[in-house]
Amino acid sequence: MAKLSKHFSQSEFDCRCGCSCEVIVSNDLLALLEGIRVSLGTPLRITSGARCEKHNARVGGATHSWHIPRNHTLYAADVTYWNEGERDKMGILKLYTLADKHHASGLGLYTSWVHMDQRPAKRARWIDKNWQWADGS
């Protein structure tokens, strides 16, 4: 298990389908995640890093998702807390806000995780249609 930084290892970013596609985690993405991890002082979990095109299609990812490596370089990760108790609405909003404060290029707010990327293109922000502030509203 190769360590990429103090808090993250290569295996956390590997495609979950087991295809073993080679991927280099962008230095900008790694710096973003380290900055957020240090600011929070609590462990983070990468729920989705690199995706090969087949896996991306299976999970319903966007056709040009930043989870699909470009020239073997990964620019995106879906991130949540290791501790389930921190995955409430306020915790996820805090994670989203910190990613913005640390200059994430792309940010997506979901019910129990945040999409973060360091795309070299313009900034992007979105909120998943299933995200609600209060239950049932």
N, C-alpha and C positions, 0 to 999 in steps of 0.2 A: 504494500500500500504506500505509494509515493506521496509524500507530503508536498503540497504546493505552497502552503503558507502555515502560519502558526495554528490556524483553526480548521483548515480544509485540506482534504486529500483528493488525489486524482479520481479515485473510485466513486466519489460522491457525484461526479459530473458525467460518468460514463452512461451511454445509452442503456436504458432499462430492458431492452429486448434481448440483450446478450450478443449483439452482432459484433462486438469488439471493434467498432470503428475507431480509428485513431483520432484523438482530439486534443488540441492544445487550448487550455483555458486562457482567454484574453487577460493580459495583465490588468487592464482597466476593470474588467469584471471582478477579478480577484481582489483588487484594491477596494472596490465598492463593497464587496461582501465582508472583507476584513474590517473596514471602517465601521460598518453597521454592527458587526459582531462585537467589536471593542466598545462601541457606544452603548450597546444594550447590556453588555456584561453577562449575557446568557447564551447558551449554545443554540445554533441555528441548524436547520435540516434542509438539505437540498432535495426537494421532492421530484424535480425534473431538471436535468441538465441538458446534455447533448441528446439529440434524437436523430436517428437515421430517417430518411424520407418515408420508409415503410412504417416505422414506429410512429412517426409524427402523424401520418394518415390514420393509423389505428386509434390514436388518442384524440382525434379531431382537431389537431393543431392547424394553424393557418398555413396555407400553401407555401408562403415565403417566411415562415416562422424563423425567428432569430435563434431558436433552439437547434436548428439545422446548421451544422458548422459550415463556414465559408472558408475554403482553402485550409481545412482541418482546424480552424480556429472557432472556438465557442464564445458567443457573446451574451448568452442568456441563461437564466436559472429561475426556477420557481422555488420560493423560499418560505419556510415557516419556522416555528419554534420546535425544538426537540421536546420540550415539556408541553403536553397537551393542555394543561391548565392555563397556558399563556396564549392559546389559540382562540381566545374570545374576540369579539368585535373590537374592543379597545386595543388589545394586543396587536391585532392585524393592522389596525389603523396606525399604530405607533410604528410598526415595521415599514409600512408604506411611506409615512412621513419622514422617517429617517433615511429611507432610500432616496427620496426627493432631496432632502437636505445634503446628501452625499453625492448629488448630481447624477443620478441614474438617467440614462437617455430614454429608456422605455420603462413604463410602470403600469402594471395592471393590478387592480384590486379585486380579490376573490374572497369567498367566504372564509377560507381557512389558510390561505397563502397569498403571497404577493409575487407577481412576475416582475423580474428586474432584468434589464439588459443594458449593455453599453454599445448599442448600435452606432456605427459611425455616421449614420444619417440623422435627420432632424429628430427632435424629441417627440415622444408619443405618450399619451396618457389615456387610460380607459378603466371603466368599472364594469365588472361582469353583471349581466342582467339578473343573476340570482342573489347578488349582494343586497342586503337590506339592513338599514340601521337597527330597527326594532323588529322583533319577530312578528310576522303577520302584517306588517305595514307596507 
